[in-house]
Structure formats: C-alpha cells, structure tokens
C-alpha cells in the first residue's frame, strides 16, 4: 500500500541525497533511502542520517538496476527524487556498459515503476551540463579571470536550456538519454516529472575525488597538504552552487508540480558565482594561509572550457535565486571537512588575506 507521507530518494546516502534526506527528516517527514552504498563515504552519510533521525528513516540497500527492488520502493512513495547514478566521465570511458545500465536503465526502472502505480508519484531527476557536450563551437576569449564568451549575451547569462544537445562521452550519453526519458514520460504517460541539469554542486557531506566533486577534492587536498593534479590550462570557468541552494530549488519545483511537469531546467550558481579553476585554487590557498603543491596535465575528454548556467527559466518558474556566495560556501565546506577529520588531522595554518600565485587547472564537471 502506498504511504502518502513517504519520500523516496534513490542514491539517498550520497552527497545531494543525504542533504535532502536530512532536510526532509528534520521537517518531520518520512524518507526511504535506496542506495547500493558503492561510493566511498556514503556509508558514513547513511550512519549519520540514522543517528540523527532514527525510525523516521527507512533504508533499502539496493541497486536501481534491480527492477524488482525499485518497484517495491516506488510503490511506497508519493514522490521520488532520483539521484542514483554513475557520476564520473572517467568511469564511463572505462566501463560504458555499466555506466549505461546505472544511468539510463536505472532511470527507466524508476519511471516504469512510477507509471504503473494507481496514483503515480512525481519524479525529479538530477542530470548534468555534460549533455551539451564540450561546447567547442562557442567562441571564447581569455579574460582576466578565465575564459569568457565573445557573445555578450552569453557572457552575461550563461548557457540556456535552448542549447542543442550534443552528448559527449558515454556519461554524457547515458545521462542525456535518462533526462530525455524523464521528459518524455511526462508527455507520453502524464507523469509529473522535472529535470535539473546541474553544474558544479558542492558542500557538506561531499567526498570529492579527482573524477567527480572537484571543489571538495581541491579543498581536501589542501587540508591534507597533498599535491593536486590538474588538467588543462586552469582557465576553465564554472558556476559553482552550494548544495543548500540546490535543495531550495528542488523543493520549490516539487511544490509547483504539475505546473512545471515535463520541464528541464539548468541549475548552477550562475554568472554571479562563476570562477575559473585557477581562481578557485587561489581562494582555497587564501583560506589555508599557504600555497598548494600543484602539478598539471593535458585536457580530458569532453572538458568544457566554459560552462555557466543560465538560471533565468528556473527563476521565472519558482522565484529561486542562489543565496550562498562562493566565499561563504568554501568556508562552510572547509569547516565541515575539518570537523569530520577530527583531532587526528594535521594542524592547519591560519587564514590569510594575501594573494597566491596563479596555478594551472583541472577538469570540472
């Protein structure tokens, strides 16, 4: 029997999922997390959620590739936030078949389970800016703070949803296929679905690696005083968005279903929160009070020299705007990572206000 009070979060022990689960549980809601616990750090997130919220949290240690497990979980839900995914371009290049099964087939399992319910739950999925490809056709110039589009309108507002799709890498293909399925299930079957194409989300409960979660990865390397390997020329520009702002957008969209049914929105920090990778390193060095040891290498497959989200469609539909600036968000992330490291962590230098030497950059999803 469907439980009208229950929210299902696939990938709910991951970075975004655990943050959303915590917010909903803290508001007194019941949440079911479905996660296969395959990524480093997610078991810690799940343990934290259980300690914080007890019996209001239900857990299914299952995989979205398992259609029967997905059907059982969806049958209990009034809404689904579908975050379970293979998230790294590098992994997709090494194992395209596994990437497809998780991202495309896993999403189809969720959609099919939803549409077969007597009262289908809503489905919100997180997609990626990688569906737009490398954006090699966008003319760029090198500005003082990284790459800038020649087109002044594009420079002011970023990439909009009207940008043609150009799936690049198996990851781009699998996530692109998933977000198009989600859109079409609103048209073909009347499901209340919405897609968020994300750009560079960061914040607490993120365990960044070289392949995914680059802001947290940069910060972790700085805190551990470990060398950072970077790719490309470091002038790549991204708009970063704190996870708390992402959750605000998700819940605003959820409150407006079915008004926004079938729509796709780009989401990131926008032009106001756009930074080059070199600038990000400089900001982290300033927080740390010491330089980072940085090496660099060639460009990676599909890396965009410039990607900033045009969030005006989302703002018009919901009234949402990001509230956490880059400096504040980095300070919050650093504090959380320091707290998690505990007393065994190496002592850290005090923050300073001086400038750091410009350095080279890396791929940023």
C-alpha positions in Angstrom: 0.0 0.0 0.0 1.3 3.5 -0.9 2.3 5.6 2.1 1.3 9.2 1.2 3.8 10.6 3.7 6.9 8.9 2.3 9.5 10.4 0.0 11.8 8.0 -1.9 15.4 9.2 -2.6 17.4 7.0 -4.8 21.1 7.5 -4.2 19.9 8.9 -0.9 23.1 8.2 1.0 25.2 10.2 -1.5 26.2 13.8 -1.3 23.0 15.5 -2.6 20.7 12.7 -1.4 21.8 12.7 2.2 21.5 16.5 2.4 17.9 16.3 1.0 17.0 13.4 3.3 18.3 15.4 6.3 16.3 18.5 5.4 13.1 16.5 4.9 13.5 14.3 8.0 14.3 17.4 10.1 10.9 18.8 8.9 9.2 15.7 10.3 8.7 13.8 7.0 9.3 10.1 6.5 12.0 9.2 4.0 13.0 6.0 2.3 16.6 5.9 1.0 17.5 3.4 -1.7 21.3 3.2 -2.2 23.7 0.4 -3.1 26.4 2.1 -0.9 29.0 1.6 -3.6 30.7 5.0 -3.4 33.3 5.9 -0.8 31.9 7.9 2.1 28.2 7.1 1.5 28.0 4.5 4.3 29.2 7.3 6.6 26.4 9.6 5.4 23.9 6.8 6.0 25.2 6.2 9.5 24.9 9.9 10.2 21.3 10.0 9.0 20.3 7.1 11.1 21.9 8.6 14.2 20.2 11.9 13.5 16.7 10.7 12.7 16.1 7.2 13.9 13.0 5.4 12.8 11.7 8.2 10.5 14.3 7.0 8.1 13.8 3.8 6.2 16.7 2.2 4.2 16.8 -0.2 1.3 20.3 -1.3 0.4 19.5 -2.0 -3.2 20.6 -1.0 -6.7 18.5 0.9 -9.3 19.5 -1.6 -11.9 17.3 -4.1 -9.9 13.9 -3.5 -11.3 12.0 -5.5 -8.7 13.8 -3.6 -5.8 12.9 -0.3 -7.5 9.2 -1.3 -8.0 9.0 -2.2 -4.3 10.4 1.1 -3.2 8.4 3.2 -5.6 5.2 1.6 -4.5 5.7 3.1 -1.0 6.3 6.7 -2.3 4.2 9.7 -3.1 7.3 11.4 -4.7 10.7 10.3 -6.0 13.9 12.2 -6.1 16.1 10.1 -8.4 19.8 10.8 -7.7 21.3 7.3 -8.0 23.8 7.4 -10.9 27.3 6.7 -12.1 28.7 10.2 -11.9 32.2 10.2 -13.5 33.2 10.7 -17.1 36.4 8.7 -16.5 34.5 5.7 -15.2 32.1 5.8 -18.2 35.1 5.7 -20.5 36.4 2.6 -18.7 33.0 0.8 -18.4 30.4 2.2 -20.9 28.1 -0.8 -20.4 28.0 -0.3 -16.6 27.5 3.4 -17.0 24.5 2.8 -19.3 22.9 0.3 -17.0 23.1 2.5 -14.0 22.2 5.9 -15.6 19.8 5.0 -18.5 18.4 1.6 -17.5 18.2 2.6 -13.8 16.2 5.7 -14.6 13.9 3.7 -16.9 13.3 1.3 -14.0 12.2 4.3 -11.8 9.9 5.7 -14.5 8.3 2.4 -15.3 7.7 1.7 -11.6 6.2 5.1 -11.2 3.8 4.9 -14.1 2.5 1.5 -13.0 1.2 2.9 -9.7 -2.5 3.6 -9.3 -1.5 7.2 -8.3 1.9 7.7 -9.8 4.5 9.6 -7.7 6.2 12.6 -9.1 9.8 12.1 -10.3 12.6 14.7 -10.1 15.9 13.7 -11.6 19.4 15.3 -11.5 21.0 15.5 -14.9 24.3 17.2 -16.0 25.6 20.0 -18.1 27.6 17.3 -20.0 24.5 16.8 -22.2 25.6 19.9 -24.0 28.9 18.5 -25.0 32.3 20.2 -25.0 30.8 23.5 -26.3 33.7 23.7 -28.8 31.6 25.9 -31.1 31.2 28.7 -28.5 33.8 31.4 -29.4 35.8 32.3 -26.3 38.4 34.9 -25.3 40.8 34.8 -22.4 39.8 37.4 -19.8 41.4 38.3 -16.5 39.6 35.5 -14.6 39.5 32.8 -17.3 37.6 32.0 -20.5 34.7 34.4 -21.4 32.3 34.0 -24.4 32.6 36.6 -27.2 28.8 36.9 -27.3 28.0 39.5 -24.6 24.5 38.0 -24.0 26.0 34.6 -23.4 28.7 36.1 -21.1 26.1 37.9 -19.1 23.7 35.0 -18.7 25.4 31.6 -19.5 24.1 28.5 -21.3 20.3 28.2 -21.6 18.1 25.2 -22.0 17.7 26.0 -25.7 21.2 25.0 -26.3 21.3 22.0 -28.7 22.1 18.7 -27.1 25.4 17.2 -28.0 26.1 14.2 -25.8 29.9 13.8 -25.3 31.4 10.7 -23.5 29.4 7.6 -22.5 28.5 9.5 -19.3 27.0 12.4 -21.3 25.1 9.8 -23.5 23.7 7.8 -20.5 22.7 10.9 -18.5 21.3 12.6 -21.6 19.2 9.5 -22.5 17.9 9.5 -18.9 16.9 13.1 -18.9 15.1 12.7 -22.2 13.2 9.7 -20.9 12.1 11.6 -17.9 10.9 14.5 -20.1 9.0 12.2 -22.4 7.3 10.2 -19.6 5.5 13.5 -18.8 4.4 13.8 -22.4 3.6 10.1 -23.2 2.3 9.0 -19.8 1.3 12.1 -18.0 3.8 11.7 -15.1 4.7 14.7 -13.0 8.4 14.8 -13.9 11.1 17.5 -13.8 14.8 17.5 -14.7 17.6 19.6 -13.3 20.8 19.8 -15.4 23.3 20.6 -12.7 26.6 22.4 -12.7 29.3 22.0 -10.0 27.4 21.4 -6.8 29.5 21.5 -3.6 29.1 21.5 0.1 28.9 19.4 3.3 28.7 15.6 3.0 30.6 15.6 -0.3 33.6 13.3 -0.6 35.3 14.8 -3.6 37.6 12.9 -5.9 39.7 13.8 -8.9 37.0 12.4 -11.1 33.9 14.0 -9.5 33.2 16.7 -6.9 36.1 18.8 -7.9 35.6 21.7 -5.4 35.6 19.3 -2.4 38.6 17.5 -4.0 40.6 20.7 -4.2 39.7 21.5 -0.6 40.6 18.1 0.7 44.0 18.1 -1.0 44.7 21.5 0.6 43.6 20.4 4.0 45.7 17.2 3.7 48.7 19.2 2.4 48.8 16.8 -0.6 49.7 17.7 -4.2 46.9 18.4 -6.6 47.0 17.1 -10.1 45.2 19.4 -12.5 44.2 19.1 -16.2 44.0 21.7 -18.9 45.2 25.3 -18.6 43.3 26.2 -15.5 41.4 28.9 -17.2 38.2 26.8 -17.4 35.3 28.6 -15.9 32.4 27.0 -13.9 29.5 28.3 -11.9 29.5 26.7 -8.5 26.4 26.2 -6.4 26.2 25.3 -2.7 24.1 22.2 -2.0 21.7 24.2 0.3 20.7 26.4 -2.7 20.2 23.3 -4.8 17.8 21.8 -2.2 15.9 25.1 -2.1 15.4 24.9 -5.9 14.3 21.2 -5.8 11.7 21.8 -3.1 10.3 24.9 -4.9 9.9 22.8 -8.1 8.3 20.0 -6.1 5.8 22.4 -4.7 4.9 23.6 -8.2 4.2 20.2 -9.7 2.3 19.6 -12.0 2.7 23.2 -13.1 6.3 22.5 -14.2 5.6 19.0 -15.4 7.9 17.8 -18.1 10.2 20.8 -17.9 14.0 20.8 -17.9 16.0 23.5 -16.0 19.7 24.4 -16.0 20.9 25.0 -12.4 24.2 26.3 -11.1 25.5 29.3 -9.4 25.0 31.4 -12.5 27.3 34.3 -13.6 27.4 35.7 -10.1 29.1 32.5 -8.8 31.3 31.7 -11.8 35.0 31.1 -11.1 38.0 29.8 -13.0 39.8 26.8 -11.7 42.9 28.9 -11.1 40.8 31.4 -9.1 39.4 28.5 -7.0 42.8 27.3 -6.1 43.8 30.9 -5.1 40.7 31.2 -2.9 41.4 27.9 -1.2 45.1 28.9 -0.6 43.9 32.1 1.0 41.7 30.2 3.4 44.5 27.8 4.2 47.2 30.5 4.5 49.7 28.6 2.5 50.3 27.6 -1.2 49.3 24.2 -2.6 51.6 21.9 -4.5 50.1 21.7 -7.9 51.0 19.6 -11.0 49.2 19.6 -14.3 48.5 17.5 -17.3 46.6 17.6 -20.7 42.9 18.2 -21.3 40.4 15.5 -20.5 37.7 14.1 -22.8 34.7 16.4 -23.1 36.1 19.1 -20.8 34.3 22.4 -21.3 36.5 25.5 -21.3 33.5 27.5 -20.3 30.2 26.5 -18.7 27.9 28.8 -16.7 24.2 28.0 -16.2 21.6 30.4 -17.4 19.1 30.0 -14.5 16.5 32.6 -15.6 14.0 29.9 -16.6 14.2 28.4 -13.1 14.0 31.8 -11.5 10.9 32.7 -13.6 9.2 29.4 -12.7 9.9 29.4 -9.0 11.3 32.7 -7.8 14.5 30.8 -6.8 17.9 32.5 -6.6 21.2 31.3 -5.1 21.9 32.7 -1.6 25.3 31.3 -0.7 28.2 33.0 -2.3 31.4 31.3 -3.3 33.5 32.6 -0.4 30.9 31.7 2.2 30.3 28.3 0.7 34.0 27.4 0.6 34.3 28.5 4.3 31.4 26.2 5.2 32.9 23.3 3.2 36.3 23.7 4.8 34.8 23.8 8.3 32.8 20.6 7.7 35.8 18.8 6.3 37.9 19.9 9.3 35.3 18.7 11.8 35.0 15.4 10.0 38.8 14.9 10.1 38.7 15.2 13.9 41.6 15.7 16.3 43.9 13.3 14.4 44.1 15.8 11.5 47.3 17.7 10.9 47.2 21.3 12.3 46.2 23.9 9.7 47.7 27.3 9.1 45.6 30.3 9.9 43.8 32.0 7.1 45.4 35.0 5.5 44.4 37.7 3.1 47.4 37.7 0.8 47.3 36.7 -2.9 48.5 33.4 -4.1 50.5 32.6 -7.2 48.2 31.7 -10.2 48.3 28.0 -11.0 47.0 25.6 -13.6 43.6 23.9 -13.7 41.6 20.6 -13.9 38.5 19.1 -15.5 35.4 20.3 -13.7 32.1 18.5 -14.3 
